[in-house]
Amino acid sequence: MDETKVDARSLYRSEFGKLAEDANYSAQTYYEASKAAEFWGRSIVFFPALLAAAASLLVTFGLSRLWGAVAALAAAITATASFLGTQRQAAAFRSSGNSFTKIRHDARMWHDSLVEIQSESEIFRVLKDLRKEYASAIDQIELPSNRYFAKAQRRIKQGALDYEKSEDSEVGNGK
């Protein structure tokens, strides 16, 4: 192989590596956002419903009728949250995380092996398609808060997604 092809393949490998890393951070960010949205979505339904039940019991036991207003307000919050589908955002974030995970896996596969065995025209086409897929995934949903990116970044730096590290530790432990 001449030097030009080696350099071109190295550049492609590097680009697939960058894409895999970008997708890794994006996926983890959306998963963190999904977990938070699911928690808050459940909370906005559960706690007002619990408050409505407790306030209704207080009225039933003969306490002030004003507890009835608290129960009605809490029930209205629960009904509104249920109607608006508080879990939709969590599901959308999870779906985006899944899209980025697929892109990450495809990019890693190309980075780790297929760059060496496929034609340069095929490599270029796939890289271009994966970049389009990445841009499309970003365009499909609102961006989560930066705090979820910071949380994802911490988890990734701690090795939460480091497959090689977990495999090495199992081998080293005789497992």
Residue pairs with C-beta under 8 A, 6 or more apart in sequence:
5 120
8 120
9 115
9 116
9 120
9 123
12 110
12 115
12 120
12 123
12 124
12 127
13 111
13 115
15 127
16 107
16 108
16 110
16 111
16 115
16 127
16 130
17 107
17 111
19 103
19 104
19 107
19 127
19 130
19 131
19 134
20 103
20 104
20 107
20 108
20 111
22 134
23 100
23 101
23 103
23 104
23 107
23 134
24 100
24 104
24 156
24 161
25 149
25 152
25 153
25 156
26 96
26 97
26 100
26 134
26 137
26 138
27 97
27 98
27 100
27 101
27 104
28 97
28 152
28 155
28 156
28 160
28 161
29 97
29 144
29 148
29 149
29 151
29 152
30 93
30 94
30 96
30 97
30 100
30 141
30 144
30 148
31 93
31 94
31 97
31 152
32 144
32 148
32 151
32 152
32 155
33 93
33 144
33 145
33 148
34 90
34 91
34 93
34 94
34 97
35 90
36 148
37 87
37 89
37 90
37 93
38 87
38 90
40 86
41 81
41 86
41 87
41 89
41 90
42 86
42 87
44 77
44 78
44 81
44 86
45 78
45 81
45 82
45 86
48 74
48 75
48 77
48 78
48 81
49 74
49 75
49 78
51 70
51 71
51 74
52 70
52 71
52 72
52 74
52 75
52 78
53 71
55 67
55 68
55 70
55 71
55 74
56 67
56 68
56 71
58 64
58 67
59 65
59 67
59 68
59 71
92 141
93 141
93 144
95 141
96 137
96 140
96 141
99 133
99 137
99 140
100 134
100 137
103 130
103 133
103 134
103 137
106 126
106 130
107 130
110 123
110 126
110 127
110 130
114 123
114 126
115 123
118 126
155 161
159 165
159 166
